[in-house]
Amino acid sequence: MYSYTIDPLQYLAYSWTQTLSYVGVSVSATVQGTGSGSAYLMTAIGPGTTSASQEAMAAITYPGSPTDLTLFSGLTLGPGTYYLLLTGNTQGQSSSWSDTYSPTISTGPGVTRQVGAYYTDQFTPPAYAPDGVFTYYPYDNNGYAVMDVAGTPASVPEPSSAGLVFVALGILVSSGRRRRVHHR
């Protein structure tokens, strides 16, 4: 197992995309080190990003040895791209996010994990960490951060139920048109 250092003026983010909604979502990452930091779950990162793109935020204390730390739980996430961003806030800390080059990755229906990371090295950190200037590193060696995002796909109507809804909607629309014709 390898790790990416998260110094006080550095931020690291990984992302995934999902085409379905998920409920009861929990997010964890394998981290270690000293000091404290923050975890953000965002729908966007980079200059101009505001708290409107924030799904969740938590203060974290980095554990002394590699630990699978639960960052968020009980979330509902709709279709879209999500960024898990970790920061370090304490001067002199040595914190890291564990990584592996031989990952076992399983994804739920409609979920794609992005290879590579978004990394920023800020000499003057922004007031809001997700607003930093990030560079995407595709990592030719296909490294993956050790993280787990678990949830349950939100229920969707069965095809037969969805068909009945569209038939009913069609009947309502056409009956509304007939009424308008009779009132002319």
C-alpha positions as CSV (number, residue, x, y, z in Angstrom):
1,M,0.0,0.0,0.0
2,Y,1.2,3.5,-0.9
3,S,0.0,6.9,0.3
4,Y,-0.4,10.4,-0.9
5,T,0.8,13.1,1.5
6,I,-1.7,15.8,2.5
7,D,0.3,18.8,3.9
8,P,-1.4,21.8,5.4
9,L,-1.4,23.7,2.1
10,Q,-2.3,20.8,-0.1
11,Y,-5.6,19.3,-1.0
12,L,-6.3,15.9,-2.7
13,A,-9.5,14.8,-4.4
14,Y,-10.8,11.7,-6.2
15,S,-14.0,11.4,-8.1
16,W,-16.7,9.1,-9.4
17,T,-19.8,9.5,-11.6
18,Q,-23.2,7.8,-11.1
19,T,-26.2,7.7,-13.4
20,L,-28.6,6.6,-10.7
21,S,-29.7,8.0,-7.3
22,Y,-28.4,6.3,-4.2
23,V,-29.8,6.5,-0.6
24,G,-28.2,5.7,2.7
25,V,-24.8,6.5,1.3
26,S,-21.7,6.3,3.5
27,V,-18.2,7.5,2.5
28,S,-15.0,6.3,4.1
29,A,-11.3,6.6,3.2
30,T,-8.1,4.9,4.5
31,V,-6.0,7.7,6.0
32,Q,-3.2,8.1,8.6
33,G,-0.9,10.7,10.1
34,T,-1.0,13.5,12.6
35,G,-3.0,16.6,12.9
36,S,-6.4,17.6,11.6
37,G,-8.1,18.4,8.4
38,S,-11.4,18.5,6.6
39,A,-13.3,16.2,4.3
40,Y,-15.6,17.6,1.6
41,L,-18.0,15.8,-0.7
42,M,-18.6,18.1,-3.7
43,T,-20.3,18.2,-7.0
44,A,-17.6,20.6,-8.3
45,I,-14.1,21.7,-7.4
46,G,-11.8,24.5,-8.6
47,P,-11.9,28.3,-8.9
48,G,-15.4,29.7,-8.5
49,T,-16.7,26.7,-6.5
50,T,-19.1,27.7,-3.7
51,S,-20.8,25.9,-0.9
52,A,-23.8,25.4,-3.3
53,S,-21.7,22.5,-4.7
54,Q,-21.1,21.0,-1.3
55,E,-23.0,17.8,-0.4
56,A,-21.3,17.3,3.0
57,M,-18.3,18.5,5.0
58,A,-16.7,17.1,8.2
59,A,-13.7,18.0,10.4
60,I,-11.4,15.0,10.7
61,T,-8.5,14.0,12.9
62,Y,-5.9,11.9,11.1
63,P,-5.3,8.6,13.0
64,G,-1.7,7.5,13.8
65,S,-1.9,4.3,11.7
66,P,-3.8,3.5,8.4
67,T,-7.5,3.5,9.4
68,D,-10.6,3.2,7.4
69,L,-12.3,6.4,8.6
70,T,-16.0,7.0,8.0
71,L,-16.3,10.6,6.8
72,F,-20.0,10.8,6.0
73,S,-23.1,8.6,6.3
74,G,-26.8,8.7,5.6
75,L,-26.5,10.7,2.4
76,T,-28.8,10.7,-0.6
77,L,-26.9,11.3,-3.9
78,G,-28.5,11.8,-7.2
79,P,-27.0,11.3,-10.7
80,G,-23.8,13.3,-11.3
81,T,-20.1,13.5,-10.6
82,Y,-18.9,13.6,-7.0
83,Y,-15.5,14.6,-5.6
84,L,-14.2,13.5,-2.3
85,L,-11.7,16.1,-1.1
86,L,-9.3,15.8,1.9
87,T,-7.3,18.7,3.4
88,G,-4.7,19.1,6.1
89,N,-5.0,22.1,8.4
90,T,-2.3,21.7,11.0
91,Q,1.2,23.1,10.4
92,G,3.9,20.5,10.8
93,Q,1.5,17.6,10.3
94,S,2.2,14.5,8.3
95,S,-1.0,13.1,7.0
96,S,-1.8,10.9,4.0
97,W,-4.5,9.1,2.1
98,S,-3.6,5.4,1.3
99,D,-3.4,4.2,-2.2
100,T,-3.1,0.9,-4.0
101,Y,-1.8,-0.1,-7.4
102,S,-3.6,-3.4,-7.5
103,P,-7.1,-2.4,-6.5
104,T,-10.2,-4.5,-6.3
105,I,-12.9,-2.1,-7.4
106,S,-16.5,-3.0,-7.4
107,T,-19.2,-0.5,-8.4
108,G,-22.9,-0.4,-8.2
109,P,-25.2,0.0,-11.2
110,G,-24.4,3.1,-13.1
111,V,-21.3,4.0,-11.1
112,T,-17.8,4.7,-12.7
113,R,-14.7,5.4,-10.6
114,Q,-12.3,7.8,-12.1
115,V,-8.6,6.8,-12.3
116,G,-6.2,9.5,-11.1
117,A,-6.5,12.4,-8.7
118,Y,-7.0,16.1,-8.4
119,Y,-4.2,17.8,-6.5
120,T,-3.5,21.3,-5.4
121,D,-0.5,22.9,-3.7
122,Q,-1.5,26.3,-2.4
123,F,1.0,28.7,-1.1
124,T,-1.9,30.9,-0.1
125,P,-4.9,28.6,0.5
126,P,-8.3,29.9,-0.5
127,A,-10.8,30.7,2.2
128,Y,-12.9,27.8,0.9
129,A,-10.7,24.7,0.1
130,P,-12.8,23.4,-2.8
131,D,-12.3,26.8,-4.5
132,G,-8.5,26.0,-5.0
133,V,-6.6,25.6,-8.2
134,F,-6.5,21.8,-8.9
135,T,-4.4,19.9,-11.4
136,Y,-5.7,16.5,-12.6
137,Y,-3.0,13.7,-12.5
138,P,-4.1,10.7,-14.5
139,Y,-1.4,8.5,-13.0
140,D,-0.1,6.2,-15.7
141,N,0.3,3.5,-13.1
142,N,-3.5,3.5,-12.4
143,G,-3.2,4.1,-8.7
144,Y,-6.5,4.3,-6.7
145,A,-7.2,5.9,-3.4
146,V,-8.4,3.5,-0.8
147,M,-12.0,4.6,-0.3
148,D,-15.4,3.1,0.0
149,V,-18.7,4.7,-1.1
150,A,-21.6,2.4,-0.2
151,G,-25.3,3.0,-0.7
152,T,-28.6,1.5,-2.0
153,P,-29.9,2.4,-5.4
154,A,-33.1,4.5,-5.0
155,S,-36.2,2.6,-6.1
156,V,-37.3,3.2,-9.6
157,P,-40.7,2.2,-10.9
158,E,-40.9,-1.2,-12.6
159,P,-41.3,-1.0,-16.4
160,S,-44.9,-2.1,-16.2
161,S,-45.7,0.5,-13.5
162,A,-43.9,3.3,-15.4
163,G,-45.9,2.3,-18.5
164,L,-49.2,2.6,-16.6
165,V,-48.1,6.1,-15.4
166,F,-47.5,7.2,-19.0
167,V,-50.8,5.7,-20.2
168,A,-52.6,7.5,-17.4
169,L,-50.8,10.8,-18.2
170,G,-51.7,10.3,-21.9
171,I,-55.3,9.8,-21.0
172,L,-55.3,13.0,-18.8
173,V,-53.7,15.0,-21.6
174,S,-56.0,13.8,-24.3
175,S,-59.1,14.3,-22.1
176,G,-58.0,17.8,-21.4
177,R,-57.7,18.5,-25.1
178,R,-61.2,17.1,-25.7
179,R,-62.6,19.4,-23.1
180,R,-61.0,22.4,-24.7
181,V,-62.5,21.4,-28.1
182,H,-66.0,21.2,-26.6
183,H,-65.8,24.6,-25.0
184,R,-65.0,26.5,-28.1
